[in-house]
Amino acid sequence: MTGAVEALRVVEVVARALLGPAVRLRARLLVERVAFLGVAPSDSDEVRVQKVTLTLTAVVVTLLSVVWVGTYLALGPPESAGFHRVVLTVEAT
């Protein structure tokens, strides 16, 4: 589980630099809950690291897709945003 703990430490360092203590604690708890959603108690450390990495990667990609589509829509080319909206929909299912 050391890889997952290291990943959470990186998130904590970034949060510490950007956010206040109360928001930081809530953000850290939320990230931990989301990151360990698919982890079973019987999983080995290696499998836990893989699952946490995959989960966090999927969440980050999904959030960035939302920002991407919002930016395209805000800037005016809705045809360009249409493709990314489809990708976001496929990722969410």
HELIX and SHEET records of a PDB file:
HELIX    1   1 THR A    2  LEU A   18  1                                  17    
HELIX    2   2 PRO A   21  ALA A   35  1                                  15    
HELIX    3   3 ASP A   45  LEU A   75  1                                  31    
HELIX    4   4 PRO A   78  ALA A   92  1                                  15    
END                                                                             
